Structures are given as C-alpha cells and as structure tokens.
Amino acid sequence: MTQAWLNRIGTAVPSHDIHDAFVEFGRDTVTDWHKRALFDRLAKLSGIQHRYSIFEPGPRPRDRILDAAGFYRRGAFPSTADRMALYEPHALDLAMAAVRKLDADPGAITHLIVASCTGFTAPGLDFQIMRAAGLPDSTQRTIVGFMGCFAAVNALRLADQIVRADRLSRVLVVNLELCSLHLREDFQDVPKMLSFLLFADGASAALVSADPTGIAIGRFQAAVIPRSHDLITWHIGDNGFEMHLSGQVPGRIRRWLPEHGAQLLPSDPPALWAVHAGGRSILDAVQQGLGLPPDALRYSREILCDYGNMSSATLMFVLEKILLDPDGCGPGVGMAFGPGLSVETFAFTRP
C-alpha cells in the first residue's frame, strides 16, 4: 500500500499582534474588581504572549473600542453579516500567504482540501484558492467545515486516504481560521472573556503526497469522551458565531486519558508529540493524563505562547515546528480535541 507523506508546511498570521490590547480592553471592561483580579491572574497564567488578528489594535482600548477601525465598539458589536463580509477577503489573503510559503507547483496539485469553521461563502474558499493559486480547474476540492480545533486531523486523514488510493495524487491541505471575527460582548462573564483570550487568526498550507520526504503519516484513530457533548458548542447567531467552551473540558480530558488514551496511541512509544495547543490547561491535562515528561509538549507550548489558539490551523503550526527542528526525529503522535467531546489522533514518523 502506498505510504502518504506530509512533505512540507507553510504558515501565516496577520501582521497585527492584538494580545496585549485585548487584555487591556477586557480588564477595563470588567467592572467588578473581584472579577477583574481573577481575569488579570488567569491572563498571566494563560501561557500566551502573542496572538495575531486581522484587526489592528486601537490606540487606546479605554476609548470604548478594541480595534483601530472601530469594528468592535462597546455597546455596538457587529452583526454576523458584517463579520462574514470581512471573512471573504481576509480569509483568502491569509490562506494565500500560507500557500505561497509552501512553494508548491500549482500545476501538479490534483486535490485541494480546505478546513475552516470561522466563516463560509459560496463559491467557497476552496474555489477562491484554486483560482488565486493557479490550480487546474480539474482540481478535486473538499471543504471540512465547522469541526473546530480537530479539523486539521480530519483534513490530513482525507489527504492520506487520497494518496493511498492513488500514489500520483498531490494534495494541498489548507487550514484557515479568523477567530477574531467572533468576539462577543460578554464582558462581565469572566469564563467567556478568558475563552476569547485564547483565540487568534492563522492559516496553514501543507502538501501531502507519496514523495518520501518530511513526515510519514500513520494510522488515524478517533474517540468520543462520554457525557461531554455539551462542553464545546458552536452556533451561528445574529451577532457572530456563539462559542461555548466549558471550564470542565481540561478535567474531563485529564480523567479520561489514563484509562482510554493508550488505545489512541501508536504501538511505538512516541518521541514526538504534536498536540493541539488549545490552551495551557488543555496541554496540562494531556501531560498529566498520559504521565508525560515535562518537555514532551514543548512544541505545542511554544506555539501557544507565540500564536495562541488558531483553531484548526494550530496543530499544523506545531507540526511545522517539528519539521523545522533538526533534532525532531522519531515516531510521533498528533492529537486534537473538538466538539463532541471528540478526540482525534494519528501516528507519524519523522525519519
């Protein structure tokens, strides 16, 4: 059977680092000083130093606006239609920035898979990328939509199956998320504010083929943590996409992994861990639940620190970091979590 390889990855983020501005904007909006103190403490413990956004930070967040253009203005947050009007141009620009870094021959691409859960248009981002990147009109296109943070694993699984079915296939996999389009005005709800503190914008592009370079892709597996379907939800509302991220998620993962995690791991003990950097508490839960050494999740923690949680694109940033590390060799495992509460993993080997 043909072996599929993740040959290389290109990543891109917008030019605006919005993390400090958001922290200031958030803390100045929380009126209760007990809640503000809690927000300040947990913001410092987040493990995040930078997050990038399509929005340029405003000069003074205290002036009732978060961004320079005034898109997010206290008391007058934008509608879903306004947010989607920005998704279409910015999604294509950021996706193409990642595709260009990949430096792949557009004429050789046979399949295009696009994963995104932060916006939709028709003709979709897949069609727009095909045209902008100069891919053949015969390119077979697939959208992986609304699956959230673990969509990267699903997109790679589809690419793996395509290459295994036809070794001449060359699959372009794009993950694009503009999470900053969905900030909501729930400023007195500290848990919701802290969930907004995690998310950022980012894109990745990857080439998957039978060429034996990069990372050899292994077995994919999936599971659902029982009685957890309501812990992560994502609905389309009139004022953006309404996300609920329960504070129970890390604890549920930490308790489930010791008994069930082994069935999702490869037979060879992993030397490399590519875990979706969903937040410091998520990474801590994986490390504790599987009894991993302190530095096992170093790639994921570095991505979380430098970029925050970019939903489906985040795992690809972690994998790129492994590819760029000359010492990042050996058997590995990729892992991501999402609505359900779903757990998806895949084995890989970096020769």
N, C-alpha and C positions, 0 to 999 in steps of 0.2 A: 504494500500500500504506500502511496506517495506521502512523504513527510512534508508538512507545511512549516514554513519558517516566517517569523516576524523579522523581516530584513532590516528595516530601519524606521525611525520615528522622527517626525518634525513637530515642534510645539510652538505655540504663540499665545501671548496675552496682550491685552490692550496696553496703552502707554501710561495709563493713569493708576497710580497706587493710591487706593482710596481707604486703606485700612485705618490710619490714624484719624482721618477726617470723620469716618463713620463712628469710631469710638467716641470722639468728642461730641458729635451730633447726638449720639444715643444717650450719653451720660447727661448732657444738658437738657434732654427732653424728659428724663425720668425725674418726676417732681418729688417723690418720696425719698428722703435721704437714706433710709434703710435699704431701699431697693437700689439706689444709686451706688451705695457702698458695695452691695452684692455684685452689681454689674461691673464695677471697677475691679473688684477682686478676681472675678471669673474671667474678665477680659485679659487680665495679666497672666492667668493660668492657661489661656487657650492654646499656647504653643505657636501662635501665628504672629508674624511680624509684618508681612506684606500681603495684600490682596489687590488684584488689578480689576479695573472696571472700564466699560466704555464711557462712563461719566467722569468728567473732570471735577475734582473736589472744588467746592466753593471756597472763596477767600476766608469767610468767617461763618462756620456752621451755626453759630448762635443767631444769625440773622434769618432764622426760620427756613433756610434751605440747606440741602445737603450738597448739591452739585452746582457748578458754575452756571449752567443753563437754566436752573430752577425747575427741572423736571420733577424733582421731589421737593415739594413745598409743604410745610406743616399745615394741616387743615385742608389741603387741596391736592392729594395724591392722584396720580393719573389713572385713567381707565385702562381696561385690558386692551381696547382698540389702540389707544395711544402707545402702549407698551409694544404691541405687535407691529406697529408702524415703524418702530425703531429696530425691532428684531431683524426684519428682512435685509436691510442694507448692512447693518453691523455684523450680522451672522456670516454673511458671505465674505465680507472683508477679512474678518478674523480667521475664518476657515481657510481662505486662500493664502493668508500669511503662513499658516502651518503647512499647507500643501506645497508652497514654493520652497520651504526649508527642506522638504523631503527630497527635492531634486530628482523626481522620477520622470521617466519618459512617458508623456501623456498618451502617445500613440500605442503604447504597449499595454495599457490598462484595459482589462476585459470586464471588470466588475467594480462597482462603487457601492460601499455601504456607509450610510450616514446615521450617526446616533445623536439625538438631541431631544431634550424634554422641556426646554425653556421657550419654545416658540414653534409655530407652524405657518407655512404659506403654501400656495399652490399656483403655478408649478413650484415644487418644493426646493429645499436647499440642495437636494441631490441633483436636480436638473440644473440649478444655477451653477453649482460647482462643475458639473460636466461641461457646460458651455465656457465658463470662465477659465477652467484649467486646460481647455482644448482637448478634452477626451473625445473619443469617437462617439458618434450618435448611437452606435450599436452597443455601447456600454450598458451592461445589465445592472440596474440600480435597485437598492433596497433601503428603506428607512426603518430604523429602530427607534421608536418614539415612546416617550412618556414612561420609560422604565427607570429613570433616575440614575443613581450612582453606579449600579451594577450593569448598566447598558454596555459598558466597554467590553465586558466579558462576553456578553451575547453577540456583539458585533464581531469580536475575534473568533468566536465559535462558528459563526456563519462563514467567515473568511476561511477558516480551517477546513470546513466541510466542502467548500467550493474547490479549494486547491487539491484536496484529497480525491475529489471526484474527477478533476481534470488538471493534470500537472502543468498544463500550459497556461493556466489561469494566472493572472496577476491582479490582485485585489487591492484597491485603495480604500482604506478604512478611515473615516473622518469622524471625530467626536467634537461637537461644538456646543458650548453652553454659555448663555448670557444670564447667569443667575441674578445679577444686579438689576435686571428688569423687573424683579418680583418682590422688591422691598415693600412691606406693608406697614401701615401706620398704627402699630400695636405697641406704642412706646411705654405703656405702663405695665405691660406683661413682660417681665424680665426674661423668663424662659424663651419667649418668642424673639425678643431682642437678641438674646445670646445665639439663637439659631441663625439669625440674619448675620451675626458676626462671623460665622464660619464661611459663608459662600462668596464666590468670586467668579469672574469670567475667564474662560480659557478655551483653547482649541488644540487638537492634535490631529496629525495625519500619519498613517502608517502604511507600509507596503508589506503585503503577505503574499508569498509565492513559494514555489518549490526550490528556488535557489538556496543552496545550503550556506547561508550567511546570516548572522545575527543570533536570534533565539529560536530554537526548535520548540514547536508547540506540541504539548502532550494532551493528556486526557482532560476533558471538561466534565465537571460534576455540579449538581445543584441540590439544594435542600431548602426546606421552609421551617423556620422555628415556630413551633405550635403556639397557638393562642397569642399571636403577635401581629395580626393583620392590620390592626388599627393604630399601631405605633408610628408608622410612617405613612402619611397620606398626602395626596397632591391633587387638587381640584381646580378647575378653571372657574374663577369668579368674575364679577363685574369690575373689580379693581385689582386685576392681576391674578396670577396663579396662587392659590391658597395652600401653602405647605404646612403640615403639622409634623413636627419631629419631637417625639416624646423623649423626656429625660430618662425613661425606663430602658431605652434601646441598649446602652452600654451594659447595663446589668443583666439584661436578658441574654445578650451575646456571651458575656463572661460566664454565666451559669450553664449555657447550652454547650459551649465548645468542649469542656473536659470530657463529656460523655459521647458527643456525636462528631466532634471535629475531625477525629482520626479518619473517618470514612471518606472525608473530602480531600484528604492529603495524599500525595503520591507515595509509592512504596519506599522510594529512596528518601532518606532524611533530607529535607530542603536545606541548602546552604544559603539560598537567596529567598527573600520574602518581599513580594510586591503586593502590599495590602492597601486597598483604597484608603486614602488619608481623609476619612470623613470627619475627623476631629480628634483632639487629644484623648478624650475619654473612650472613643471607639478603638483607637490604637492600643490604649492601655488595657482595654477589655480583651482584645485579641492576644496580647502578650501574656496577660495573666491567665486567661482561659486555656491557652496552649502551653503554658510554662516555658515561654521562650526566653533566651538570654537577653540582657539589657540592650544590646546593639542590634538585635535581629531585625527590627523595624526601622533602622536608621534611614533608609532611602525614603520611606513613607513620611517619617517625621521631618526630614529636611524639606520635602515638597510641601507639607502642611505649613511649615514655618515660612517658606518663601512665597507661597501662592495661595494658601487657604484651600478650601474645598470647592473645586470646579465641577462638581457632579461627575458626569460620565467621563470627562476628559482627565480627571485626576489620576486614575490608575495608569493611563498612558504616559503621563509625566514621570511616574515612578519607574515604569519600565524603561523609559528613555534614560533615566539616571543610571540604571543598571547597565544599559548598553554602552554608556559613556565611561563607565568605570573599568579601567583595565584589570582590576582585581575582582570584578563582579562575574565570577565564573562558577560553574557547577549546576547541580539540579536546583530547581526553584519551584515556587508555587505563587500564583496570583489569586487574590481573594477580594471580593467586594460584597457589600450588603445593600439592600434596597427594599422598596415597599413589599410587604408580604408577611412577615419579615423574611426576605429571601436571602440566601447565601449562595454565591456562585464562586467556583474555584476552577483553576486549570493548572496543570503541571507544565513546566517548561525546563529547558536545559540551555545554558549558555556555555558553549564549548570553551 
